[in-house]
Amino acid sequence: MTIMTEKTKVEIIIDDVAYQVNADSNLLQECLSLGLDLPYFCWHPCMGSVGACRQCAVKQYRNEDDRDGLLTMACMTPVQPGARISIADPQAVDFRAGVIESLMISHPHDCPVCEEGGECHLQDMTLMSGHNYRRYDKKKVTHRNQYLGPFINHEMNRCITCYRCVRFYSEYAGGVDLAAQAAHHHTYFGRHEEGALESEFSGNLVEVCPTGVFTDRVFSENYTRKWDLQTAPSICTGCGVGCNTAPGERYGELRRIVNRYHGELNGYFICDRGRFGTGYVNHAERLQQPRDGEGNALTADAAAARLREIAGRAIAIGSPRAGNEANHALRKLVGEANFHAGFSAAEQACMDEIAALAADPAFHNPSIREIEQADAVLVLGEDVTNTAPRIALALRQSVRNRAFELADSARIPHWQDAAVREIAQHERSPLYLFASGATRLDDVAEAGVIDTPSGLARNAFALAHRIHADAPAPSGDEEENAARLAKIAEQLSAARRPLIVAGAGSGHADLIRAAGNIARALHKRRGNGERKPVDLCLLAGEVNSLGLHLLASPENSLAAALDKLANGGAENLIVLENDLYRRASHALVDAALNAAKTTVALDLLPNRTTAKADLVLPVTAFSEQQATYVNYEGRAQLAWQVHRNHSAARPAWQWTGDFAHFREALTDCAASAPAMARLAEVLPDTSHLPGGSKLPRQPERYSGRTAMKANLDVHEPKQAQDPDSALAFSMEGVPVRRDATLLASPWAPQWNSNQSISKFQDEINGPLRHGHGGALLLERGTGGAGFYPVPNAGGATGIELTPARQIFGSEELSARSEAIRKRMTDAYVAISPELAAEHGLSHGAAVSVQGEDASVTVLACVRGSMPSGVAALHASDREIDFHGLGARVSLAPAAGDTPAARALDRGLGELIVSDLARGD
Amino acid sequence: MVSNPLTRNIDLSRQPFDLAAYEAVDGYRGLREIARGLEPSDVLDKVRDSGLKGRGGAGFPTGLKWSFVPMGDDAPKQKYFVVNADEMEPGTFKDRLLMEGDPHLLIDGMIIASYAIQANTAYIFLRGEYTESERILRKALAEAHERGYLGNNILDTGFDLDIILHTSAGRYICGEETALLNALEGRRANPRAKPPFPQVSGLWGKPTIVNNVETICNLPGIMAWGNDWYRGLTKGNDHGTKLFGVSGKVRSPGCWELPLGTPIRELMEVYAGGMRDGLELKGFLPGGGSTDFMLPEHLDLNLDYDDIAGAGSRLATGTMIVLDNQTCPVGMIGNLMTFFSHESCGYCTPCRDGLPWVDEIFRAFEAGKGSHRDLAILEEHVDYLGPGKTFCALAPGATAPLGSGLRYFREDFERHISEQRCPYRQ
């Protein structure tokens, strides 16, 4: 949350025992860091103290001789050297019991039917505070609940008015549509009217709320108690950030996703794509059986034999959404020379630059915790909220560093949340956005640059030149922004910890090269004495984009593969978890697939590529297999298998590889690709496990073991074995709480909710006590490269085509989840009002976008802040030939009554942007 | 010499003095002193030496409060001065008299105070229901602007001051100075944690002083006639005069300016005319709804901060609510509890959820359903809602009449229980 510096420790005395604690903290946080049980509600490790709930009262004594002491709220009391406090003091105990009794006055006691029951902080604190008999016999306050969209249920009657929800939603995450309303004991937390919560982080309300006011609506529809969920440490596969998650399964269905704490990465929060976007795992159309091109089912053995038969004369296309082991096994099967990356041309170009910059010693790719410490940020062309949402949430925190400086000058401790916000008002550390329209970070950003992607690149190259004269300057057509660029250059140069953000989501490698030049210019400005690397955050598009890029040689692009097939350079094709129609022009993919003698597709859901395959091999989803993924930082992380897939689906590496166990696939991958050398470090150290014993995936209280399959067989089935990992599909084994690195679902005595994580941290907000799993793979070289040359402006005319990313809809698999679909827009092209007027288009009307080799019909989305030379196309889940359009397009109104236009029935209502220019 | 500096110009039978009439009776003398070169630190020294204490309820020394504002070249350029005119304390109607009766006295005082802390923007946070005060103040502010006493470079001093009159949207908690600041910023009127104090981080995070109307109305006199005169006004330990009010079943309820240290009996019997025929004094809240009851035996104490504190109560706003022997004390306290529970901002738990329970119990007593069990819960809440337990002083204020009422009128509570009805009701 705040800047990490060497912490000063002081001694305080708690109930006559001396402890060393952090000097710049408050008593509650330090008590919790020490592992002491002190109940609380309104305090949150990431949101600091506000003193609202009064639950953490302790007795504080002036000195050794003071026997009376004074009650004080631990969360609002700064640590003072030599402070003497008591948690056990009878008056403090009484007061805390009184507070919990007050909080429970109107609480409905509906725990048996409440989704929070069993992992409810309110239950835990009620028990801890000793309130177990209701004395209040008057009328309770009741509220009306609201419809808050497909993600979140609202049950206000359970509210204990801790204000955490609005503090997270509005203050931490910048949401504008949830607020505290009314007053006294009628205080109400909701929207101004019913409707879907707009924030991309609304799902965190489920975990921030200490009781069951905000619950996971998707989970509720298919609900299971926490203790009945089988779980394991996992990684979100929604984007390239690699947030740590804990999926929960019961009866073979993936029921929910919750955050899994990682001190360097996601901390306590994940985005709504990550939380609600895994419904595809339970999709009715999941591929379950190998089949041939005619749709005939094959046995696994027959399918495997067929694969081996064609593999010798095959080339392969890997997948950025598949793990390293799957990609490696396929690479090994066909040989390195025949393994291709499977990125689109634009993604490939971006990833090539990202990988090059990732090896440069001048730069450092910051973790989320480090991003939060940046005091001046430039985001270059990447719509971070929609491509790597958790990073956007971190950038929103980075602008608060100015507030902490102001607080320091007024001697206000950083944890005094309301006071820090008050003194800061609208003062922020600078965040500059170079974008082609309004973004969801505009409310915390300074005036940046709005232009077409090529215009942004030009401005960015000019900015690099302004920072350091060695950086090449574009030929001077950036005059209109001269003053602004000068200011940005000055702010970035003056910053203690500047950060440049760009990514593959923009689809423009020039922007990444420009980001490289800016970061290099900043690095060159740094004195020789402190040539620390500059923070350059380059976002890879998908969960394993970077891992895939490390495994495929640069010349083996998707384009090369398609070309080899179409021109007879290869006979057969094996496609790993990749719908090629999303990656290349439909004409090229068709030509290649038609030319291939045999096409094998391994995937988990049917798509346009599997439809054309001669052999389809079903693979397991992320929660049904073990895999490692490399995130944007180059951090390899292990996602454990949570549950089994009972169909014929297998992890792809089992179809294509000869590895007996996952561990062999992983170690072989590590051994065969130099960049993956450290991959094996992600495997847990299980040496402390007594011979052969395992860690349970199921809580000790897991129920139904003997009953849940009794409809099939009354005999208790043998417990499923997991030869691939240190975890067991059982509640038996060594309790997970012994090793925090293997922790999926924290639990500690008296702490059943997610708040129990504090029992596993070194200190509040610190690393887990046994460290975090994962290994940083990338080694920086020794010699830095030079500046990139300024790209050719070129003489191209027409409207620049750029991808428009949406948190809900742009990612292939999450877009097939039921809940996400309810928040998806239809395919659209975002254009400026001028462009719309020029072509006679109004917002929401059908428009034909015409390019080089294709034309597509989508909805026109008119956005007031866009420049006129650009069209931002969002394909949603429509079969749109994005890559067939080429770099420049033209627009024409499309008749509304054609089948193509009529199919666009989802509308644009779910689009949350500030600059919609609704014509109607 | 003037002996009633707060009310000397007030005659409710006519319109209040306009600027010219106010100036004709020594008004705006402080401003002219400033124009002659008086430094802000001189004003501060003078006010500190006067011994003026805040008249809003807490009685904190005004000069001391001002002295916490950062001054000098390193201090933030933007500072604010705010007058708390959100007079909502039950039984209190003294600030209204000042604003309706002599608006220029307040503006005069605000200029002095703003100059002392070098605030260029001042606010009057006015209770929304005080529409007559609003009308009168707006007229007076326009006059002061017209005359050049407000605006830029006032009387060539280089000092700028704008006064903005803000009418509150309501709620008692807005009288709490930090909640007032939040309300003024357009946010929920929840109090703020202290520290940081408003003098360091107040309105919009800038150094801010919040003073009560009556406090500020003391300043013109101090500037005009000096501290020797000011100290001479009192009959007791604290300096100056004060507005004292009496409401309840007395012969002539009202509000009067009296020297501090005047005996309570004199206020009650001479000014308020004693109890109405056939009624006896049973007790009184000396300083508004959030002060402890006092009894007839306390009548010979003086209206002085320390004397009243010695009897376990607070002088607070100095506006007394009288309880007679034919009015049910349980009903009276219950009425206050309804008020306080409704006016809780809802921020901290004991206040938000404790007061409604207390209120419900009083309603049960009224309805003839009183019980010893509930009485014990009331007693618990006196401690549970007391000072140091809650986020601000609202709930501790509510426990003042509750705790003292339970102590002094125990028998009345007991009768409600034993008779299962209100014994005062026919």
Interface residues (C-beta under 8 A of the other chain):
Chain A: V50 G51 A52 C53 R54 Q55 A57 L70 L71 T72 M76 F95 G98 V99 S102 L103 I105 S106 R135 Y136 K138 K139 V141 I160 T161 Y163 A180 A182 A183 H184 H185 H186 T187 L406 A410 I412 Q416 A418 A419 E422 I423 A424 Q425
Chain B: R171 R188 R192 A193 P195 P196 V200 S201 W204 G205 S341 H342 E343 S344 C345 G346 Y347 C348 T349 P350 R352 D353 G354 L355 P356 W357 E360 I361 A364 R373 I377 E380 Y384 G388 K389 T390 F391
